[in-house]
Amino acid sequence: MPKTRLTGIVVSDKMDKTVVVRVERLKAHPKYLRRFRTHTKYKAHDENNEYKTGDTVQIEETPPESREKRWVVIKKIS
């Protein structure tokens, strides 16, 4: 089974070896079908503390690193 990959923006890099990534997606209203943006924040592992706030990054699913970390940063996109 392939691992899920998501693209988002780093919104916090204050923790050691961890960044918070905000992933936006479009959702359709069930009745009115109007599309709207929603977002989810994921804590992702950043081994060398190389990603900073504002970076667009790609994250991938991984077995749990800690209680809340289930993602790892793969690469910087921009």
PDB file of N, CA, C and O in Angstrom, chain B, residues numbered from 101:
ATOM      1  N   MET B 101       0.841  -1.186   0.000  1.00  0.00           N
ATOM      2  CA  MET B 101       0.000   0.000   0.000  1.00  0.00           C
ATOM      3  C   MET B 101       0.890   1.255   0.000  1.00  0.00           C
ATOM      4  O   MET B 101       1.744   1.387   0.877  1.00  0.00           O
ATOM      5  N   PRO B 102       0.714   2.173  -0.955  1.00  0.00           N
ATOM      6  CA  PRO B 102       1.553   3.371  -1.013  1.00  0.00           C
ATOM      7  C   PRO B 102       1.232   4.329   0.139  1.00  0.00           C
ATOM      8  O   PRO B 102       0.095   4.415   0.603  1.00  0.00           O
ATOM      9  N   LYS B 103       2.263   5.040   0.582  1.00  0.00           N
ATOM     10  CA  LYS B 103       2.077   5.991   1.673  1.00  0.00           C
ATOM     11  C   LYS B 103       1.468   7.278   1.141  1.00  0.00           C
ATOM     12  O   LYS B 103       1.753   7.694   0.018  1.00  0.00           O
ATOM     13  N   THR B 104       0.635   7.899   1.948  1.00  0.00           N
ATOM     14  CA  THR B 104      -0.016   9.147   1.570  1.00  0.00           C
ATOM     15  C   THR B 104       0.995  10.290   1.609  1.00  0.00           C
ATOM     16  O   THR B 104       1.782  10.404   2.549  1.00  0.00           O
ATOM     17  N   ARG B 105       0.963  11.128   0.583  1.00  0.00           N
ATOM     18  CA  ARG B 105       1.805  12.330   0.544  1.00  0.00           C
ATOM     19  C   ARG B 105       0.901  13.547   0.432  1.00  0.00           C
ATOM     20  O   ARG B 105      -0.056  13.550  -0.343  1.00  0.00           O
ATOM     21  N   LEU B 106       1.208  14.583   1.207  1.00  0.00           N
ATOM     22  CA  LEU B 106       0.435  15.817   1.202  1.00  0.00           C
ATOM     23  C   LEU B 106       1.384  17.001   1.054  1.00  0.00           C
ATOM     24  O   LEU B 106       2.562  16.917   1.402  1.00  0.00           O
ATOM     25  N   THR B 107       0.856  18.096   0.536  1.00  0.00           N
ATOM     26  CA  THR B 107       1.635  19.320   0.371  1.00  0.00           C
ATOM     27  C   THR B 107       1.020  20.411   1.233  1.00  0.00           C
ATOM     28  O   THR B 107      -0.196  20.599   1.233  1.00  0.00           O
ATOM     29  N   GLY B 108       1.865  21.133   1.971  1.00  0.00           N
ATOM     30  CA  GLY B 108       1.356  22.196   2.834  1.00  0.00           C
ATOM     31  C   GLY B 108       2.420  23.212   3.162  1.00  0.00           C
ATOM     32  O   GLY B 108       3.547  23.142   2.672  1.00  0.00           O
ATOM     33  N   ILE B 109       2.039  24.170   4.007  1.00  0.00           N
ATOM     34  CA  ILE B 109       2.918  25.273   4.386  1.00  0.00           C
ATOM     35  C   ILE B 109       3.286  25.126   5.859  1.00  0.00           C
ATOM     36  O   ILE B 109       2.426  24.851   6.696  1.00  0.00           O
ATOM     37  N   VAL B 110       4.572  25.311   6.172  1.00  0.00           N
ATOM     38  CA  VAL B 110       5.028  25.243   7.559  1.00  0.00           C
ATOM     39  C   VAL B 110       4.519  26.483   8.291  1.00  0.00           C
ATOM     40  O   VAL B 110       4.804  27.609   7.882  1.00  0.00           O
ATOM     41  N   VAL B 111       3.762  26.276   9.379  1.00  0.00           N
ATOM     42  CA  VAL B 111       3.235  27.403  10.149  1.00  0.00           C
ATOM     43  C   VAL B 111       3.953  27.583  11.478  1.00  0.00           C
ATOM     44  O   VAL B 111       3.822  28.631  12.112  1.00  0.00           O
ATOM     45  N   SER B 112       4.721  26.563  11.918  1.00  0.00           N
ATOM     46  CA  SER B 112       5.489  26.687  13.152  1.00  0.00           C
ATOM     47  C   SER B 112       6.706  25.778  13.096  1.00  0.00           C
ATOM     48  O   SER B 112       6.626  24.630  12.659  1.00  0.00           O
ATOM     49  N   ASP B 113       7.848  26.320  13.554  1.00  0.00           N
ATOM     50  CA  ASP B 113       9.074  25.512  13.616  1.00  0.00           C
ATOM     51  C   ASP B 113       9.737  25.677  14.985  1.00  0.00           C
ATOM     52  O   ASP B 113      10.956  25.559  15.107  1.00  0.00           O
ATOM     53  N   LYS B 114       8.931  25.949  16.012  1.00  0.00           N
ATOM     54  CA  LYS B 114       9.472  26.260  17.338  1.00  0.00           C
ATOM     55  C   LYS B 114       9.884  25.032  18.131  1.00  0.00           C
ATOM     56  O   LYS B 114      10.665  25.142  19.077  1.00  0.00           O
ATOM     57  N   MET B 115       9.369  23.855  17.760  1.00  0.00           N
ATOM     58  CA  MET B 115       9.733  22.637  18.483  1.00  0.00           C
ATOM     59  C   MET B 115      11.023  22.057  17.913  1.00  0.00           C
ATOM     60  O   MET B 115      11.396  22.333  16.773  1.00  0.00           O
ATOM     61  N   ASP B 116      11.700  21.246  18.732  1.00  0.00           N
ATOM     62  CA  ASP B 116      12.940  20.620  18.280  1.00  0.00           C
ATOM     63  C   ASP B 116      12.611  19.406  17.419  1.00  0.00           C
ATOM     64  O   ASP B 116      11.897  18.503  17.856  1.00  0.00           O
ATOM     65  N   LYS B 117      13.137  19.387  16.188  1.00  0.00           N
ATOM     66  CA  LYS B 117      12.955  18.285  15.230  1.00  0.00           C
ATOM     67  C   LYS B 117      11.499  18.063  14.830  1.00  0.00           C
ATOM     68  O   LYS B 117      11.138  16.970  14.393  1.00  0.00           O
ATOM     69  N   THR B 118      10.656  19.095  14.976  1.00  0.00           N
ATOM     70  CA  THR B 118       9.245  18.991  14.614  1.00  0.00           C
ATOM     71  C   THR B 118       8.784  20.294  13.971  1.00  0.00           C
ATOM     72  O   THR B 118       9.149  21.378  14.426  1.00  0.00           O
ATOM     73  N   VAL B 119       7.983  20.188  12.914  1.00  0.00           N
ATOM     74  CA  VAL B 119       7.345  21.357  12.321  1.00  0.00           C
ATOM     75  C   VAL B 119       5.847  21.093  12.250  1.00  0.00           C
ATOM     76  O   VAL B 119       5.413  19.943  12.172  1.00  0.00           O
ATOM     77  N   VAL B 120       5.058  22.170  12.276  1.00  0.00           N
ATOM     78  CA  VAL B 120       3.616  22.057  12.105  1.00  0.00           C
ATOM     79  C   VAL B 120       3.309  22.486  10.682  1.00  0.00           C
ATOM     80  O   VAL B 120       3.661  23.591  10.270  1.00  0.00           O
ATOM     81  N   VAL B 121       2.642  21.599   9.921  1.00  0.00           N
ATOM     82  CA  VAL B 121       2.341  21.851   8.514  1.00  0.00           C
ATOM     83  C   VAL B 121       0.839  21.980   8.346  1.00  0.00           C
ATOM     84  O   VAL B 121       0.078  21.113   8.774  1.00  0.00           O
ATOM     85  N   ARG B 122       0.412  23.088   7.709  1.00  0.00           N
ATOM     86  CA  ARG B 122      -1.005  23.331   7.455  1.00  0.00           C
ATOM     87  C   ARG B 122      -1.317  22.899   6.025  1.00  0.00           C
ATOM     88  O   ARG B 122      -0.746  23.424   5.069  1.00  0.00           O
ATOM     89  N   VAL B 123      -2.234  21.930   5.887  1.00  0.00           N
ATOM     90  CA  VAL B 123      -2.610  21.394   4.580  1.00  0.00           C
ATOM     91  C   VAL B 123      -4.032  21.854   4.269  1.00  0.00           C
ATOM     92  O   VAL B 123      -4.964  21.565   5.019  1.00  0.00           O
ATOM     93  N   GLU B 124      -4.191  22.574   3.155  1.00  0.00           N
ATOM     94  CA  GLU B 124      -5.507  23.053   2.738  1.00  0.00           C
ATOM     95  C   GLU B 124      -6.093  22.133   1.681  1.00  0.00           C
ATOM     96  O   GLU B 124      -5.369  21.545   0.878  1.00  0.00           O
ATOM     97  N   ARG B 125      -7.424  22.015   1.693  1.00  0.00           N
ATOM     98  CA  ARG B 125      -8.094  21.245   0.652  1.00  0.00           C
ATOM     99  C   ARG B 125      -9.459  21.857   0.385  1.00  0.00           C
ATOM    100  O   ARG B 125     -10.007  22.568   1.227  1.00  0.00           O
ATOM    101  N   LEU B 126     -10.006  21.574  -0.800  1.00  0.00           N
ATOM    102  CA  LEU B 126     -11.332  22.053  -1.166  1.00  0.00           C
ATOM    103  C   LEU B 126     -12.345  20.981  -0.834  1.00  0.00           C
ATOM    104  O   LEU B 126     -12.112  19.795  -1.064  1.00  0.00           O
ATOM    105  N   LYS B 127     -13.475  21.410  -0.288  1.00  0.00           N
ATOM    106  CA  LYS B 127     -14.529  20.500   0.103  1.00  0.00           C
ATOM    107  C   LYS B 127     -15.833  21.021  -0.485  1.00  0.00           C
ATOM    108  O   LYS B 127     -16.012  22.232  -0.608  1.00  0.00           O
ATOM    109  N   ALA B 128     -16.735  20.135  -0.846  1.00  0.00           N
ATOM    110  CA  ALA B 128     -18.025  20.552  -1.395  1.00  0.00           C
ATOM    111  C   ALA B 128     -19.103  20.404  -0.331  1.00  0.00           C
ATOM    112  O   ALA B 128     -19.142  19.402   0.384  1.00  0.00           O
ATOM    113  N   HIS B 129     -19.981  21.406  -0.225  1.00  0.00           N
ATOM    114  CA  HIS B 129     -21.089  21.327   0.714  1.00  0.00           C
ATOM    115  C   HIS B 129     -22.041  20.221   0.252  1.00  0.00           C
ATOM    116  O   HIS B 129     -22.384  20.167  -0.929  1.00  0.00           O
ATOM    117  N   PRO B 130     -22.474  19.341   1.155  1.00  0.00           N
ATOM    118  CA  PRO B 130     -23.274  18.188   0.734  1.00  0.00           C
ATOM    119  C   PRO B 130     -24.597  18.547   0.045  1.00  0.00           C
ATOM    120  O   PRO B 130     -25.017  17.853  -0.881  1.00  0.00           O
ATOM    121  N   LYS B 131     -25.249  19.612   0.483  1.00  0.00           N
ATOM    122  CA  LYS B 131     -26.538  19.970  -0.114  1.00  0.00           C
ATOM    123  C   LYS B 131     -26.398  21.011  -1.225  1.00  0.00           C
ATOM    124  O   LYS B 131     -26.959  20.851  -2.309  1.00  0.00           O
ATOM    125  N   TYR B 132     -25.648  22.077  -0.948  1.00  0.00           N
ATOM    126  CA  TYR B 132     -25.587  23.198  -1.889  1.00  0.00           C
ATOM    127  C   TYR B 132     -24.448  23.091  -2.889  1.00  0.00           C
ATOM    128  O   TYR B 132     -24.392  23.871  -3.840  1.00  0.00           O
ATOM    129  N   LEU B 133     -23.554  22.158  -2.700  1.00  0.00           N
ATOM    130  CA  LEU B 133     -22.456  21.873  -3.614  1.00  0.00           C
ATOM    131  C   LEU B 133     -21.473  23.024  -3.803  1.00  0.00           C
ATOM    132  O   LEU B 133     -20.632  22.979  -4.701  1.00  0.00           O
ATOM    133  N   ARG B 134     -21.572  24.048  -2.967  1.00  0.00           N
ATOM    134  CA  ARG B 134     -20.606  25.134  -3.037  1.00  0.00           C
ATOM    135  C   ARG B 134     -19.296  24.626  -2.462  1.00  0.00           C
ATOM    136  O   ARG B 134     -19.280  23.960  -1.428  1.00  0.00           O
ATOM    137  N   ARG B 135     -18.184  24.946  -3.144  1.00  0.00           N
ATOM    138  CA  ARG B 135     -16.885  24.474  -2.665  1.00  0.00           C
ATOM    139  C   ARG B 135     -16.276  25.512  -1.734  1.00  0.00           C
ATOM    140  O   ARG B 135     -16.376  26.715  -1.976  1.00  0.00           O
ATOM    141  N   PHE B 136     -15.644  25.036  -0.667  1.00  0.00           N
ATOM    142  CA  PHE B 136     -15.002  25.927   0.290  1.00  0.00           C
ATOM    143  C   PHE B 136     -13.697  25.306   0.762  1.00  0.00           C
ATOM    144  O   PHE B 136     -13.500  24.093   0.692  1.00  0.00           O
ATOM    145  N   ARG B 137     -12.804  26.181   1.250  1.00  0.00           N
ATOM    146  CA  ARG B 137     -11.500  25.718   1.719  1.00  0.00           C
ATOM    147  C   ARG B 137     -11.594  25.306   3.178  1.00  0.00           C
ATOM    148  O   ARG B 137     -12.280  25.940   3.981  1.00  0.00           O
ATOM    149  N   THR B 138     -10.888  24.225   3.503  1.00  0.00           N
ATOM    150  CA  THR B 138     -10.744  23.812   4.889  1.00  0.00           C
ATOM    151  C   THR B 138      -9.287  23.416   5.073  1.00  0.00           C
ATOM    152  O   THR B 138      -8.582  23.169   4.095  1.00  0.00           O
ATOM    153  N   HIS B 139      -8.837  23.354   6.304  1.00  0.00           N
ATOM    154  CA  HIS B 139      -7.436  23.018   6.524  1.00  0.00           C
ATOM    155  C   HIS B 139      -7.281  22.100   7.725  1.00  0.00           C
ATOM    156  O   HIS B 139      -8.146  22.038   8.598  1.00  0.00           O
ATOM    157  N   THR B 140      -6.166  21.393   7.752  1.00  0.00           N
ATOM    158  CA  THR B 140      -5.788  20.521   8.858  1.00  0.00           C
ATOM    159  C   THR B 140      -4.318  20.764   9.165  1.00  0.00           C
ATOM    160  O   THR B 140      -3.518  20.969   8.252  1.00  0.00           O
ATOM    161  N   LYS B 141      -3.963  20.744  10.435  1.00  0.00           N
ATOM    162  CA  LYS B 141      -2.566  20.920  10.825  1.00  0.00           C
ATOM    163  C   LYS B 141      -1.997  19.564  11.230  1.00  0.00           C
ATOM    164  O   LYS B 141      -2.614  18.821  11.994  1.00  0.00           O
ATOM    165  N   TYR B 142      -0.813  19.254  10.709  1.00  0.00           N
ATOM    166  CA  TYR B 142      -0.119  18.017  11.026  1.00  0.00           C
ATOM    167  C   TYR B 142       1.234  18.342  11.633  1.00  0.00           C
ATOM    168  O   TYR B 142       1.911  19.268  11.187  1.00  0.00           O
ATOM    169  N   LYS B 143       1.634  17.578  12.658  1.00  0.00           N
ATOM    170  CA  LYS B 143       2.989  17.685  13.185  1.00  0.00           C
ATOM    171  C   LYS B 143       3.853  16.696  12.414  1.00  0.00           C
ATOM    172  O   LYS B 143       3.522  15.515  12.317  1.00  0.00           O
ATOM    173  N   ALA B 144       4.959  17.183  11.870  1.00  0.00           N
ATOM    174  CA  ALA B 144       5.822  16.351  11.031  1.00  0.00           C
ATOM    175  C   ALA B 144       7.255  16.380  11.553  1.00  0.00           C
ATOM    176  O   ALA B 144       7.722  17.385  12.088  1.00  0.00           O
ATOM    177  N   HIS B 145       7.938  15.253  11.382  1.00  0.00           N
ATOM    178  CA  HIS B 145       9.320  15.121  11.851  1.00  0.00           C
ATOM    179  C   HIS B 145      10.276  15.831  10.895  1.00  0.00           C
ATOM    180  O   HIS B 145      10.197  15.659   9.679  1.00  0.00           O
ATOM    181  N   ASP B 146      11.176  16.625  11.459  1.00  0.00           N
ATOM    182  CA  ASP B 146      12.186  17.378  10.699  1.00  0.00           C
ATOM    183  C   ASP B 146      13.527  17.150  11.402  1.00  0.00           C
ATOM    184  O   ASP B 146      13.895  17.906  12.301  1.00  0.00           O
ATOM    185  N   GLU B 147      14.248  16.117  10.994  1.00  0.00           N
ATOM    186  CA  GLU B 147      15.444  15.648  11.702  1.00  0.00           C
ATOM    187  C   GLU B 147      16.495  16.728  11.917  1.00  0.00           C
ATOM    188  O   GLU B 147      17.061  16.813  13.007  1.00  0.00           O
ATOM    189  N   ASN B 148      16.777  17.566  10.902  1.00  0.00           N
ATOM    190  CA  ASN B 148      17.876  18.528  10.993  1.00  0.00           C
ATOM    191  C   ASN B 148      17.424  19.962  11.241  1.00  0.00           C
ATOM    192  O   ASN B 148      18.225  20.889  11.119  1.00  0.00           O
ATOM    193  N   ASN B 149      16.162  20.160  11.586  1.00  0.00           N
ATOM    194  CA  ASN B 149      15.614  21.506  11.819  1.00  0.00           C
ATOM    195  C   ASN B 149      15.905  22.435  10.648  1.00  0.00           C
ATOM    196  O   ASN B 149      16.289  23.587  10.853  1.00  0.00           O
ATOM    197  N   GLU B 150      15.726  21.945   9.415  1.00  0.00           N
ATOM    198  CA  GLU B 150      16.086  22.742   8.234  1.00  0.00           C
ATOM    199  C   GLU B 150      14.922  23.500   7.620  1.00  0.00           C
ATOM    200  O   GLU B 150      15.152  24.379   6.789  1.00  0.00           O
ATOM    201  N   TYR B 151      13.678  23.201   7.989  1.00  0.00           N
ATOM    202  CA  TYR B 151      12.509  23.861   7.396  1.00  0.00           C
ATOM    203  C   TYR B 151      12.015  24.959   8.317  1.00  0.00           C
ATOM    204  O   TYR B 151      11.896  24.769   9.527  1.00  0.00           O
ATOM    205  N   LYS B 152      11.725  26.127   7.718  1.00  0.00           N
ATOM    206  CA  LYS B 152      11.334  27.305   8.484  1.00  0.00           C
ATOM    207  C   LYS B 152       9.897  27.705   8.160  1.00  0.00           C
ATOM    208  O   LYS B 152       9.320  27.244   7.176  1.00  0.00           O
ATOM    209  N   THR B 153       9.334  28.561   8.994  1.00  0.00           N
ATOM    210  CA  THR B 153       7.969  29.052   8.797  1.00  0.00           C
ATOM    211  C   THR B 153       7.840  29.707   7.420  1.00  0.00           C
ATOM    212  O   THR B 153       8.676  30.522   7.030  1.00  0.00           O
ATOM    213  N   GLY B 154       6.782  29.341   6.691  1.00  0.00           N
ATOM    214  CA  GLY B 154       6.542  29.894   5.363  1.00  0.00           C
ATOM    215  C   GLY B 154       6.983  28.984   4.236  1.00  0.00           C
ATOM    216  O   GLY B 154       6.577  29.204   3.095  1.00  0.00           O
ATOM    217  N   ASP B 155       7.797  27.968   4.501  1.00  0.00           N
ATOM    218  CA  ASP B 155       8.238  27.036   3.467  1.00  0.00           C
ATOM    219  C   ASP B 155       7.081  26.147   3.023  1.00  0.00           C
ATOM    220  O   ASP B 155       6.273  25.721   3.848  1.00  0.00           O
ATOM    221  N   THR B 156       6.998  25.869   1.733  1.00  0.00           N
ATOM    222  CA  THR B 156       6.039  24.901   1.211  1.00  0.00           C
ATOM    223  C   THR B 156       6.760  23.561   1.138  1.00  0.00           C
ATOM    224  O   THR B 156       7.798  23.441   0.488  1.00  0.00           O
ATOM    225  N   VAL B 157       6.203  22.553   1.809  1.00  0.00           N
ATOM    226  CA  VAL B 157       6.879  21.258   1.923  1.00  0.00           C
ATOM    227  C   VAL B 157       5.933  20.117   1.572  1.00  0.00           C
ATOM    228  O   VAL B 157       4.714  20.283   1.533  1.00  0.00           O
ATOM    229  N   GLN B 158       6.526  18.959   1.320  1.00  0.00           N
ATOM    230  CA  GLN B 158       5.754  17.741   1.078  1.00  0.00           C
ATOM    231  C   GLN B 158       6.003  16.814   2.269  1.00  0.00           C
ATOM    232  O   GLN B 158       7.147  16.608   2.674  1.00  0.00           O
ATOM    233  N   ILE B 159       4.911  16.253   2.834  1.00  0.00           N
ATOM    234  CA  ILE B 159       5.027  15.353   3.976  1.00  0.00           C
ATOM    235  C   ILE B 159       4.491  13.980   3.594  1.00  0.00           C
ATOM    236  O   ILE B 159       3.652  13.852   2.702  1.00  0.00           O
ATOM    237  N   GLU B 160       4.989  12.955   4.284  1.00  0.00           N
ATOM    238  CA  GLU B 160       4.598  11.580   3.984  1.00  0.00           C
ATOM    239  C   GLU B 160       4.264  10.848   5.280  1.00  0.00           C
ATOM    240  O   GLU B 160       4.874  11.086   6.322  1.00  0.00           O
ATOM    241  N   GLU B 161       3.281   9.951   5.192  1.00  0.00           N
ATOM    242  CA  GLU B 161       2.892   9.126   6.331  1.00  0.00           C
ATOM    243  C   GLU B 161       4.050   8.254   6.791  1.00  0.00           C
ATOM    244  O   GLU B 161       4.860   7.808   5.979  1.00  0.00           O
ATOM    245  N   THR B 162       4.125   8.014   8.093  1.00  0.00           N
ATOM    246  CA  THR B 162       5.170   7.162   8.648  1.00  0.00           C
ATOM    247  C   THR B 162       4.633   6.526   9.929  1.00  0.00           C
ATOM    248  O   THR B 162       3.675   7.043  10.504  1.00  0.00           O
ATOM    249  N   PRO B 163       5.213   5.435  10.386  1.00  0.00           N
ATOM    250  CA  PRO B 163       4.803   4.905  11.688  1.00  0.00           C
ATOM    251  C   PRO B 163       5.035   5.956  12.780  1.00  0.00           C
ATOM    252  O   PRO B 163       5.903   6.814  12.617  1.00  0.00           O
ATOM    253  N   PRO B 164       4.290   5.914  13.877  1.00  0.00           N
ATOM    254  CA  PRO B 164       4.370   6.985  14.884  1.00  0.00           C
ATOM    255  C   PRO B 164       5.787   7.235  15.402  1.00  0.00           C
ATOM    256  O   PRO B 164       6.487   6.314  15.821  1.00  0.00           O
ATOM    257  N   GLU B 165       6.189   8.516  15.359  1.00  0.00           N
ATOM    258  CA  GLU B 165       7.468   8.950  15.918  1.00  0.00           C
ATOM    259  C   GLU B 165       7.288   9.275  17.402  1.00  0.00           C
ATOM    260  O   GLU B 165       8.192   9.060  18.209  1.00  0.00           O
ATOM    261  N   SER B 166       6.103   9.797  17.749  1.00  0.00           N
ATOM    262  CA  SER B 166       5.779  10.153  19.126  1.00  0.00           C
ATOM    263  C   SER B 166       4.264  10.136  19.253  1.00  0.00           C
ATOM    264  O   SER B 166       3.574   9.605  18.383  1.00  0.00           O
ATOM    265  N   ARG B 167       3.744  10.709  20.324  1.00  0.00           N
ATOM    266  CA  ARG B 167       2.303  10.654  20.563  1.00  0.00           C
ATOM    267  C   ARG B 167       1.499  11.330  19.449  1.00  0.00           C
ATOM    268  O   ARG B 167       0.429  10.842  19.084  1.00  0.00           O
ATOM    269  N   GLU B 168       1.992  12.435  18.908  1.00  0.00           N
ATOM    270  CA  GLU B 168       1.233  13.176  17.896  1.00  0.00           C
ATOM    271  C   GLU B 168       1.863  13.168  16.512  1.00  0.00           C
ATOM    272  O   GLU B 168       1.202  13.541  15.542  1.00  0.00           O
ATOM    273  N   LYS B 169       3.121  12.755  16.389  1.00  0.00           N
ATOM    274  CA  LYS B 169       3.811  12.807  15.095  1.00  0.00           C
ATOM    275  C   LYS B 169       3.639  11.515  14.322  1.00  0.00           C
ATOM    276  O   LYS B 169       4.111  10.458  14.743  1.00  0.00           O
ATOM    277  N   ARG B 170       2.948  11.608  13.171  1.00  0.00           N
ATOM    278  CA  ARG B 170       2.779  10.457  12.290  1.00  0.00           C
ATOM    279  C   ARG B 170       3.161  10.796  10.846  1.00  0.00           C
ATOM    280  O   ARG B 170       2.815  10.072   9.912  1.00  0.00           O
ATOM    281  N   TRP B 171       3.878  11.904  10.681  1.00  0.00           N
ATOM    282  CA  TRP B 171       4.293  12.389   9.361  1.00  0.00           C
ATOM    283  C   TRP B 171       5.761  12.753   9.400  1.00  0.00           C
ATOM    284  O   TRP B 171       6.300  13.076  10.459  1.00  0.00           O
ATOM    285  N   VAL B 172       6.413  12.702   8.237  1.00  0.00           N
ATOM    286  CA  VAL B 172       7.808  13.123   8.123  1.00  0.00           C
ATOM    287  C   VAL B 172       7.925  14.034   6.902  1.00  0.00           C
ATOM    288  O   VAL B 172       7.280  13.790   5.882  1.00  0.00           O
ATOM    289  N   VAL B 173       8.747  15.084   7.003  1.00  0.00           N
ATOM    290  CA  VAL B 173       8.927  16.008   5.885  1.00  0.00           C
ATOM    291  C   VAL B 173       9.858  15.353   4.861  1.00  0.00           C
ATOM    292  O   VAL B 173      10.955  14.913   5.203  1.00  0.00           O
ATOM    293  N   ILE B 174       9.411  15.293   3.602  1.00  0.00           N
ATOM    294  CA  ILE B 174      10.181  14.671   2.536  1.00  0.00           C
ATOM    295  C   ILE B 174      11.096  15.688   1.847  1.00  0.00           C
ATOM    296  O   ILE B 174      12.304  15.478   1.735  1.00  0.00           O
ATOM    297  N   LYS B 175      10.498  16.798   1.387  1.00  0.00           N
ATOM    298  CA  LYS B 175      11.297  17.787   0.666  1.00  0.00           C
ATOM    299  C   LYS B 175      10.633  19.144   0.685  1.00  0.00           C
ATOM    300  O   LYS B 175       9.439  19.269   0.959  1.00  0.00           O
ATOM    301  N   LYS B 176      11.435  20.170   0.386  1.00  0.00           N
ATOM    302  CA  LYS B 176      10.946  21.546   0.266  1.00  0.00           C
ATOM    303  C   LYS B 176      10.562  21.770  -1.190  1.00  0.00           C
ATOM    304  O   LYS B 176      11.308  21.398  -2.096  1.00  0.00           O
ATOM    305  N   ILE B 177       9.395  22.379  -1.417  1.00  0.00           N
ATOM    306  CA  ILE B 177       8.929  22.595  -2.786  1.00  0.00           C
ATOM    307  C   ILE B 177       9.297  23.984  -3.282  1.00  0.00           C
ATOM    308  O   ILE B 177       9.713  24.143  -4.430  1.00  0.00           O
ATOM    309  N   SER B 178       9.148  24.998  -2.423  1.00  0.00           N
ATOM    310  CA  SER B 178       9.521  26.342  -2.865  1.00  0.00           C
ATOM    311  C   SER B 178      10.282  27.084  -1.787  1.00  0.00           C
ATOM    312  O   SER B 178      10.676  28.233  -1.989  1.00  0.00           O
TER     313      SER B 178
END
